[in-house]
Amino acid sequence: RIIKMGASSIFEVGNETINTINVKSSSSLPCSLLVFSPTTKGSYPVLLFFHGFMLQPSWYKSLLQHISSHRYIIVAPQFPLINQEVKNVRKIAEWLINNLKSVLPEKVQPDLEKVAISGHSKGGNTAFAVALDSSMPLKFSALLGIDPVAGASTSRLRPPYVLQYIPRIFNQSIPVAVVGVGLSNQSTCCLFPSAAPNGVNHAEFFNESKPPCYYFMAKDYGHTDMLEAEGIMATLIRIIIKSGKGSKDSMRRAVGGIVVAFLKAYLEDQIDDLNDIVKSPNLAPITLDPVISLKD
């Protein structure tokens, strides 16, 4: 008896065994990289993923392993604190073209004709900036912002400057997905501002994106609920940033599944899972409300 798994299977870890590879910075690479790669012989699309402000790629490990297990190579740079992300990404892209294959498992090939870009928080803002930069040596085919943030407020935007406050103004030629969280504009107390205030958060990024674009709101979760931070920083995050009460594992599976569905749709022309989530958001392990799809 054949059972069709459908979109629900993307919210579970895939079948690929994943290698996690640490790549040190060098004369041709401006920062270290955390690379997640399938181990089965084959050619795989690539996702370039950017962490949030003062965060680390390793804190996204379960999320990125989930995505990679569905047959994607993921490259996650560890940016320095200085605001040179776009300049650094240009160098990283050149390194990927010339050197990525050399650090991957034997007989694993990166398909650099199928590359997507994504990021969380400030990294989401960086992903938009890079995707809108026509001088990049790599061509990107899809863009995902995971609760992207452009600054502390509309009057305190941080570089790279992306938002223009005009609907559908982004001159992007590739499809966009934005995953927002319902609690990111709320603060834990009066002493700390919200992590993603109104006007600089996910809603505005989606508002300025041209179709095809998708919006998924994780209604009951906070800005850092997909992380696995450790030590003192984890404690600070819990104190400073509003968190949801639901399962963090469910949140990671939901975000991972959305990313996989979007990559399958726009890197591999397999749009059924994405359409299923749009039509039936209850397929996800958390509440997605609203879910919006704007086509050409």
N, C-alpha and C positions, 0 to 999 in steps of 0.2 A: 504494500500500500504506500503510495507516494503522498507525503504531506508537504504542502506548499507553506513554507515558513512566512513569506511575505515580509512586510516592513518590521514586524516585531523582532525578527532575528537580528536586525542591525543594532538593537538596544542591548544585545548580549555580546560578549567577547567573541571574536571571529575564530576561525580555524587555524590561522597561521601562528607558528611559533616565532617569537620576536627576540632579536638580539638588540641590546642597548649598548651603544658605542659612544665613548667619550673621545672627543677630538680636541686636542689642545690648540690654542692660538699659535700663530706662526707669522713669519714675515709676509705671507700672502693671505693670512686669515686674521682679521682684527680682534676676534674674540673666540672663546671656546664654544663648542657645539655639543649638544646631546642629540644623538641620532638613533632613531628607532627603525629597525629594518626587519622585514620578513626574512626567513632563512631558506625557503624553498626556491629552487632555480626558477628564474623568470625575470621579466621586466615589469617594473612597478611605477605608477604615478608618484609624484613627490608633493608633500605638503610642507611649506615653510611656516613655522609657528613662532610667534613672539610673545614672551612673558609680560606680565604687568609690572608696574613701577615698584622697584625694590623687591621683586619676587625672583624666583629661580625656576628654570625649566624642570628641574627634578620634582618640584611640587605639583607638576601636572602629569606625573609619570603614569598613573592609572588611566587617566583620560587619553593620553597620547598612545599608550600601549593598546587600549581598546580600539582606537582608530587604525593604528598600524596593523592590528591583527586581521583587519578586513582587506589586507593586501595593499597597503600604502607605506612608502618610505617617508618618515617625518624628520625634519631637521629643525632643531630648536636652539637658536643662539642664546648665549648668556651675555646680554648687553652690559657694558659699563654704565655707570650712573650719568655720565655726561650725555647731553642731548645731541648725539651724532648718529642716531639710528639709521636714517635714510642713507647717509654716506657709508655707514658700515654694511648695510644690506647690499649696497652695490658691490662692495668688495666680496661679501659672502656669496653673492650670486656668481661672480666670476670664479670664485673658488669651487663652487658646486659644479660648474661647467667643466672645469679642468681636473678636479680631484675627488669628487664625491664617490665615484665608482671604486676608487682605490681603498676606501675605508669600509666598504660594505662586505657582507659575507660572500664567499666564493660563489660564482655563477648567478649572483643577484645584480641586476642592471637597473639604474635609474632611468625612467622615461622622461627626459627633460623637455619633451614636447607636450607633456601633461603635468603642469605644475600649478598648484593652488597656493594661496597665501592666506594666513589667518593670524589672529592674535587676541589676547584677553586684556581688558582694561586699557592702560596706556599702549600696550602692544597691539590692541585692536585699532587704535588711532594710527599707530605706525603702519599697520597693514594697509589701511586705506591710503595713507600718504604714498606708500611704495607702489601700490596698484595704480595710483593716479599719475605716477612719474613715468613718462614715456621713454626716459633715457636708461631704464634698467636693462642690463644685458640679458636677463631672462624674460621670456614672455609668460605672463600668468593667464590662466584660463578660468579661474574662479576666486572669489574673495569672500571670506567669512570673518565677521566681527563677533567676538564672544564678550558680551557686555562691554563694548568699547567706551572709553572715556576720553574727552578732549581737554579736560582741565578742571580746575576747582570751581569755576563758574563761567558764565558767558563773558564776563569782563576779565577773567583770568585764565585764558586759554594757554596751553603749553605747546611748544613745538614738538613735532612738526604740525603746522597749522593746516587743518583740513576743513573744518566746518565753515560754511558761508551763510547759513540761515536763509536759504532760498530753496524751496521744494524742488526735488529732482535735478539739482544743479550739478551733481558730480558727473564729470565727463568720462565716466568709466565705460569701457566697451565690453566688460565681462559681467556675468551674473553675480549677484550679491546675496548673501544670507546674513541676517543679524539675529543673534540670540541675546535677548535681554532678560533681566531678572527683576521680579516685582518689588524686592526690598532694597535695591541698590540706591534708591534716592532717599532712603530713611537713615537716620543716625541712631547710634546706640544710646546716646545721651547728649545733653546740651554742650558737653565739653568737646565733642568730636563732630566734625561735619560729615555728611553722607559721602560714601565712596564715589557715587556717580550722580551728581545733582541733575535735576531737570534742566534741560537746555544744552547740556554737554554730554548726555548719555545715549544709550542705545536708540531711543525714540528719534532723536535728531539725525543720527547716522542713517537710519532707515528712511526718514523723511527726505533726505537729500540724495538718496540713491535712485538711479534710473532703473526701470524694469529691464530684464527680469530681476526682481528682488523679492526676498522672503523675510518674514519677521516671525520669530517664535519667542513668546514670553513665558519664562519659567516663573509662574505667578507667585509661588510661595517660598522662593529662595533668595539668598543674598549674594553679594558681589563676589565673594571668595569661596562659595560653597562647593566649587569643583576642585579645590586645592587639597593637597596633602602636606601642608606645612608642618615643620617640626621645630621643637625647641622654643627658645624665647620668642622668635618671630611668630610662631603659631599662637602663642599666648597673647601677644600684642594684637594680632589680627582678630582674635575672638573678642577682645576688649573694645577695639576701635571700630570694627566694621560689623554692621548688622547682619545677622545670620538667620536663616530659616530653621524651622524645627524638624523638617523632614529629613529623610535619609540622604546623607551626602553621596553614598554609593549610587543611589537612584538618580541623583542629580548628574553625576558623572556619566552614567549610562545614557541618560537622556541627551545630554550635550554631545556625547560621542556618537550616538545614533543619528542625530540630526546632521552632524558633520559628515558622517559616512554616506548618508542618503544624498546629501548635496554634492559630495565628490563623485559618487556614482553617476549622478544625473549629468554633471557638467564636465567631468573628465572622461567618462566612459559611456555616455549616451544611454544610461540605464535609469530612467526617470521614475519608474513605477513606485519605488519606496518613498521618494520625496512626495509624489502625488498622494500616496496613501496617508502620509503624516498630515498633509494639508487638509485632506478630506476627513480624516479620523484622528484628531490629535490625541484621543484617549488610547491610542496604540502605545504612546510613550509611558514610561514608568512614573512620570510626574504630571502635574496639571500644566498644560500649555494653553494659555488663554491671555490674549488672543493669538491666533495664527493667521497671518495675512500673506497672500501670494499676489503679486502684481506682475502680469505678463506683458510682453511687448504689445 
